[in-house]
């Protein structure tokens, strides 16, 4: 028996249902549950029930990180990746996101919004049920800490991409409770900090936690991430100082190897597993290869002439390729090239780059065993370098954290001579180290660089005849583009929601 709370829609037509092996429905006029029915009130009987519910709270992370929304909104929105124009089959939603032509009806921005609220709805059910639970204290803390971390992670994703959003902190039992207006960004961040701080104090460390589950280190990392976004540098440093028990792997390629999941550099990664009947495998590496009649040469999947129909997205840009320093070992680990025929009419590939770092052997076509990294220790080192540098006066110390990451990549130390120079070096290193992990757009936004960088990048593309297909209106970036629109479907069902400016 599996348990989770499924969010069908937050809005006037919200429906929250308990899902077991089948959907259980009941009419409003019933005041008792049919014999044999399972509800939140009678499900949570012992620790095993709570653990199943926690597993269900993690489940939408798979939906989220295997969807187009994470890389379309986090990488293709930036100067790191673009799409390969397919003249035979157009799929506008990710193209619109990349080209800054997105509207509120875009289905991909709706995916991110809904999957995150699915996590939040499930977390709220578990938190509510814990109020009357009689569990061992350490077990209860671990359960509560995990769902608080997941709720904080979901709200952080929402506030960064959409701004202030509705804060749901209790299970919605009727339509009025499900329809609330938007909170301010400050209010959402305050709740994230509250949840993550509580989680950090409740969760075990990596050594004491089951692989793949949230740890105290993950919660402290999330807090550091939040404080960095808010430019609260001292608080960021203090939080990141608590991230212990992790280390850089010697080999960058080993981080992503499917035989090395949840390794000592991994702080939190979304778990996928191929070869089950539960749909827990990942598809996302297939998005990142060019359309070819032999996918196996790139994906390392089963041999044959099958073609992956949803490929051609998240292609590394020339801007990114040029950003790598000579002898950077991460280049060959992250990026591959293909020359040969294409499935697109009148098109052949000549040294076309593709994302290589997530391509590993798997047995079933379009079903991989690849996890997705959310937080890594290398990212913590770079966040620490930034937090220290922004406080001033400690250039050598900040550069020391940066150089740990550079040295692992086979690069020489960066010798810091000014705060501004080190700031630029740290952000450059984040771009390379965390390439294709959905950090670039968020970094451009939080540092105030997005408008200038993306307009300049867009001008280069529109001047290149290879990008003849771009609309003249593409890449005319202004401040309103720093947030995505609230999905139109949400505005329709919840008139209390106000749309972001410019949409």
CORVEN-V593777 format. One record per residue. NEAR is the number of other ideal C-beta (glycine too) atoms within 10 Angstrom. D_CENTER is the distance of its C-alpha to the mean C-alpha in whole Angstrom. Layout:
NEAR D_CENTER
NEAR D_CENTER
//
This chain:
9 29
12 25
23 24
23 21
22 21
16 20
24 19
13 21
17 21
26 21
21 24
14 28
14 27
22 25
13 26
21 24
13 26
19 26
14 25
14 27
8 29
6 30
9 29
15 31
11 33
14 35
5 37
6 38
5 41
10 41
6 41
7 41
13 38
9 40
5 41
6 39
15 36
16 33
11 31
17 29
10 32
10 34
18 31
21 30
10 33
10 32
16 29
9 29
17 28
24 25
16 24
16 23
24 22
22 19
15 18
21 18
28 16
20 13
20 14
23 12
23 9
20 10
16 11
22 7
22 6
23 10
18 10
21 11
29 9
23 5
27 8
29 11
26 9
25 8
27 10
25 13
27 14
26 15
24 18
29 16
26 16
23 18
18 19
18 22
15 25
20 26
10 29
11 30
11 27
9 25
15 22
13 21
19 18
24 16
22 19
19 19
24 16
23 17
23 20
19 20
16 22
23 19
12 21
18 20
14 21
22 18
15 17
23 14
25 13
19 15
20 12
23 9
23 12
21 14
24 11
27 10
22 14
24 15
26 13
28 15
25 18
29 18
31 18
21 21
25 23
27 23
19 23
14 26
18 28
17 28
6 30
8 33
17 32
8 34
16 32
9 33
8 31
11 29
13 28
16 27
18 25
24 23
24 22
22 22
26 20
26 17
26 17
25 17
27 14
24 12
27 14
27 13
28 9
25 9
27 12
22 10
24 7
22 10
25 13
23 11
22 11
22 14
18 16
20 18
26 18
21 20
18 20
21 20
14 22
10 24
19 24
20 26
11 29
10 30
14 29
10 30
13 28
23 25
19 26
17 25
12 25
20 22
19 22
13 22
16 19
11 21
14 22
22 18
20 17
13 20
17 19
23 16
20 18
13 21
27 18
28 17
18 20
17 22
28 19
25 20
13 24
21 24
26 21
17 23
16 22
21 21
9 24
12 25
19 22
10 21
12 19
16 15
20 16
27 15
29 17
23 19
26 18
28 14
30 15
27 17
27 14
27 12
25 16
27 16
26 13
23 14
22 18
23 17
19 16
15 19
12 21
16 22
17 23
12 25
17 23
25 20
21 23
15 24
28 21
25 20
13 23
15 23
27 20
11 23
14 23
21 21
10 22
18 21
18 22
8 25
12 23
23 20
16 20
13 21
19 17
25 16
15 19
18 19
9 22
17 20
17 17
17 17
18 19
13 20
22 18
24 15
26 14
23 11
23 10
20 9
19 13
22 14
18 18
15 20
11 24
9 24
5 25
9 22
11 19
16 17
19 17
24 14
15 15
22 12
30 15
22 17
21 16
26 16
27 20
24 22
21 25
24 27
13 30
14 29
25 25
15 26
15 27
21 24
25 21
16 24
23 24
15 28
11 30
11 32
9 32
14 29
13 27
22 23
11 23
15 20
23 20
25 20
27 17
29 15
21 18
23 18
19 20
14 24
18 23
23 20
12 23
7 25
16 23
19 23
15 27
6 29
10 29
18 25
15 25
20 21
18 22
12 24
17 21
23 18
19 20
18 23
14 25
17 27
9 31
13 32
13 33
19 30
17 30
18 30
8 34
7 35
16 33
10 32
18 30
8 31
7 29
20 26
19 23
25 20
25 17
23 18
22 16
24 15
22 18
19 20
14 23
21 23
11 26
12 25
17 24
18 21
20 20
27 18
20 18
24 14
21 12
22 8
22 8
22 6
24 10
23 13
23 16
24 17
24 14
24 16
24 19
23 18
24 17
25 21
28 22
27 21
26 22
26 25
25 26
19 26
14 28
10 31
9 33
14 32
17 31
11 32
13 30
26 27
22 27
16 28
20 24
26 23
21 26
18 25
26 22
19 24
12 27
19 24
20 24
12 28
19 28
10 31
12 30
18 29
12 32
22 31
10 34
9 33
16 30
9 29
14 29
23 27
17 24
11 24
20 24
28 21
16 19
14 20
23 19
23 16
20 16
20 17
23 16
19 12
23 13
23 11
22 8
25 6
20 8
25 12
24 12
20 11
20 13
22 16
20 16
16 16
15 19
10 21
12 21
22 19
15 22
11 24
17 22
22 21
16 24
13 26
18 24
19 24
11 28
15 28
18 27
15 29
8 32
11 31
6 33
9 30
16 28
8 31
12 29
18 27
13 28
7 30
9 28
18 25
22 23
14 26
18 23
10 24
10 23
12 22
19 19
20 17
19 16
24 15
22 18
24 18
24 18
17 22
17 22
22 21
17 24
14 26
18 26
22 26
11 28
12 27
19 24
11 25
14 23
16 22
10 24
11 25
16 24
//
